[in-house]
Amino acid sequence: MSRRNATGGAASTTAALFGEVLKHHREAAGLTQDALARDIPCDRSHIARVESGTRVPQDTFASRCDELLGTGGMLLRLWGKVDWYPNVEHPDWFERRVRMEAEAVVVREYQALVIPGLLQTAAYVRSLFSLHCPDAEEVEERVRARLSRQPRYLSPQGPLYIVVLDESCLRTVMGSPAVMRDQCAHLLDVAERPNIRLQVAPFADPRIDRPNTSLSLIRLPDGEELLYSESLLRGHFSTDPSDLARYNRTYDVMRADVLSARESAALIRNVMEGYEGHGQAKPPRGALDQEQLQRKQQRQLHRNRPRFPRRRPRA
């Protein structure tokens, strides 16, 4: 079922209202949270968090509650009118980054291995989280949380968003070739927006000085700048002037050395065609050129070998 966003100023309270309505009908049916959880089935803590307005349920959850509580589809209709995005939860260590994104006027980002969250498709996000989370419901909640960050940046009036992708982001298959094909198509689409610039750091150029990790340089409306990077378990912010000066210079030099926006679009399109044609990305252009060069050199060596007269048997 497609979900509609709520309209009007009460959107931020409708999640709590959904929880109150669910609780009312559960108690009217004489069921405890444990009993309802067994019948759905799900964890009792999930019922408790939905009723408190702090957990985002799926439409299938609302539909099942309608069946069990005899509410005639009312919960599912209410679910469809809730703007769940303001209520999704982000990891505690990531909350500050999300707040900064909501205020930023400029974000410059370098990303290695995976597509940055602000540019990911729903299928890509789902594939990414499914690798480490066996709970399908929690995966969907995380998908909604990540997608909730994107609308501000995908708007033509959104903040200036400059992204340098390492080529590994395009060639690391997430989910399936079909997911990657659609992800590449999405990158080509968003790169046409007036506030977004997308460039690729190719494998074939070893002279590019890439940062050791993915990073973001965030500028706020008051002119304050922050450096954000991630380690294995958490994110890190820095406002130290020496760190900002160092990584601003690193980013600017790297961006000057990588492919232009037009060249980057051509590379993304080439990778996308590889996913379409063979179920995997085409080999990097540099590797292909190198292979062709080696074959050419072998042919030249063969032609330049000294010739020796061949003895022919006499009749």
N, C-alpha and C positions, 0 to 999 in steps of 0.2 A: 504494500500500500504506500502511496506517496504521501509524505508528511507536509502539511501546510504550516507556515509560520503564523503565529498569532499576530493580530494587528491591534494597534492601540497601545496606550501607555502601561497597561497592566501585564505586559508579557513577562516581566521579571518575576511576577507572583504566581503565575499560572501553574508552575511546577508544584509549588506548595499546595495550591488549590486541588490539583489532581490527587495529591497524596491524602488530603483531608477527605475528599469524596470517596476514595478507595477505602480509607479507614472506616468511614461511616457505614458503607455497605457491608464491609467485612464484619463489623460488630453487629449490624442488624441481622446478618445471617448466622450469628452465634459462633463465628469462627475465630480462633486465635491466630496470631501470625504464624505459629508453628503449623497449625492445621492447614491454613491456606497454602503455605510453602510446600507441604507434602503433596497437596492435590495438583499443584501447577505443573511439575515440581521445580523448586528452586531452594536456595538457602533462606532461612528465616531472616538473616541480616539484610538480604536484598529487599524483602517486604518492608522491613523497618526503615530502610533508607529511602525507598520510594515514597512511603507515607510521610516521611519528614521533609521530602522535597529535595533531597541531596543526591539522589541516584536517578539516572536516566533509564527508564524502562524501554523495551522494544514494543512495537505494535502488537506482536504476538502475545506478549505478556498482558497487555490491556484486553485483548480479545479473549484470552483464556480466563481472565478475571470476570469478564462479562458472563461467560458460560457458567462459571462456578457460583457466582453471586446473583445470577438472574437479573442483571441490570439492563437487558435488552439492547446491548450495543452502545450504551451511553458512555462507558469508560473509553471505548475505542474512538468514539466521536470527539470526546474531550481531549484524548491523547493527540489527535490530529490537529488540534487548535493550539497546542502548547508550543511556544518558542523555546525548545530545549537548549539551544546553543548557549545562552547565558548561564545555564546551570551545569554544564559539563565540567568535569573535574580534570585538572592538570596535576602532574606530579609536583609535590611541594617544592622541590629544587628548581622546577621550571616555571613556577608562577611569576617570578620577577621578570623573566624573559618575556612572558606573555604580556605582562603589564607594559613593558618597554615597547613592545611591538605595537600595542594599541595607541601609544602616544607618539611614536617616532615620526620624524619628517623625512629621514633618509636612512636606509639600511643598505650597507655594502657587505656582501657575503661571499665567502669561499667555501665550497663544499667538496669533500672527498667521499667516494664510495657510494653514497646514496643521494638521491634527489632531495633538495631542501624541502622541509615540511610545507612551506608556503606555496610550493609549486607541484605538490604531489596530487595525483588523482585518487579518488576513493578506493579504487581497486588496488593501487600501489600501496596505499596506507594499510589497507586490510592485509595484504600479503606480508608486509613488513612486520606488523604486530603479531600476526599468526605464527611467525617463526618461534616466538618465545612465550606466547600466552595461549594455553589450551582452552581457556574459557571463551566461547564464541560471543557471549553477551558482553563480557569485558572488552573484547576486541572491538565490538561495534561501538561501545561507549568511547573508547580511545579514538576510533575513526571520527566520530562526531566531534570530539574535542579538537582534533587536529584540523579538521575542515572548518571549524568555527573561527580559526585564525585567518582564513584566506580572504573573505569578501572585501575587507578594507584595502588589501593590496591589489586585488584584481579589478578594483574600480578605476576608471580612467582618471578620477581625481585623487587616487590613492597616493601614498608616499612614494618618493623615488626609491626604487628597489633595483639594485645592481648586483648581479650574481655571476660569479665565475665558477663553472663546474669543471672538476677534473673529469677527463674522458671516462674514467672508471665508473662514474655515476651512470653513464649511458649504457655501459657494457656489462655491469653487474646485474644479472637477471633477477628480478624480484617477482615472484609469483609464476609467471609464464611468459613466453614470447608475445602473446596477445596483450598481456598487461603492459609489457614494455613498449610495444608498438603504440598503444593508446597513450602511454605516458610521453613518448617522444612527440606524438601529434599535439598533445596538450602543451608541451614546451614551445613548439613552433607557434601555437596560437597565442599564448600569453606574451611571447617575445615581441609580438606586434603591438602591444599596448603602449601608450605614450609614456607611462611612468616606469616601465620595466625594460632593463637592458640585460641581455643574457649572452655570455661568452663562454667558450670552452678552452680549457688547457689540454692540448692533445698529448697523447703518449709519445708521438714521434719526435718531440722537441725536448731533449734532455737539458737544454740551456735554461728552461723556465725554472725560476726559483720559487717553488711551491712552499707554503707554510707547512709545518709539521702536523697540523690538525685543522679541522674545519673551524672557521671563526666568523664572527659578525662584528662590524663596526656600526654602532647605532648612534644616530644624532637625534636629540630631543628638541622640542620647540624652543626651549630657552638657550639652545646652543651647546648644552652639555653633551659630551661624547662618552660612550662606553665601549669597552672591548669585551666581547662575550666569546667564550670557547667552552668545549666540553671534554671531560675526561671520561673514563669508562663508566662511572657511576653517577656523576653529577655535572652541573654547569658551573662556570666560573665567570665573575664579572671583575673588571678592572677599570679604574678611572685614573690610574697612575700616569702622569704626563709622559714619562719615558716609555712605558709600554705602548701608549697611544701613538707616540711619534714613530716608534720602531715599526709597528704593524701597519700604520697608515702608509709609510714608505714602502714596506714589503708589498702591500696590496696594490699600490699605484704602479710599482715597477712590474709586478706580475701581470696586471691588467694590460699594460702596454705591450707585453711580450706575447700574450696569448692570441688566439684567433680573433679577428674582428667579429662584430655581430653578424654580418652577412656570411662570413666564412663559417662561423659557428652554426648558423642555420643550415648551411649546406652539409656539414658533418652530421648534424642531428638527423637530417633527412636521409642521409646515406645509411646511418645506423637503423633508422626506422624501416627502410626498404629491406635491410637484411633480416629484420624480425618478420617482415611480411612474407619474404620469399622462401626462407629456409628454416624458419623457426629459431634462428639465432642471428646475432648481429654479424655484419660483415667484418672481416679482419681489419685492424687499423690500417688506414691508407699508407702510413709510413712503412708498416711491415710488408704490405703488398708491393710497394715501390722497391723495397730492398730486395725482395725475392725476384722481381723482374730484372733488377740490376744484376743480381748474381747470375741469372740465366744468360743474360746478354754477355756478361764477362766470360762465361764458360764457352759460349759460341765463338767469341773472339779468340780465346786461347786455342780452341780447336782449329780455327782457320789459320792462326799464326804459327802453328807447329811446323818445324822443318820437314820438308818432304824428302823422302829417300826413294831412289829408283827401285822399282819392284822387278825382281827377276822373273822372267817368263820362261816357261819350259820350251825348248826347241822342238820343232816338229820332227 
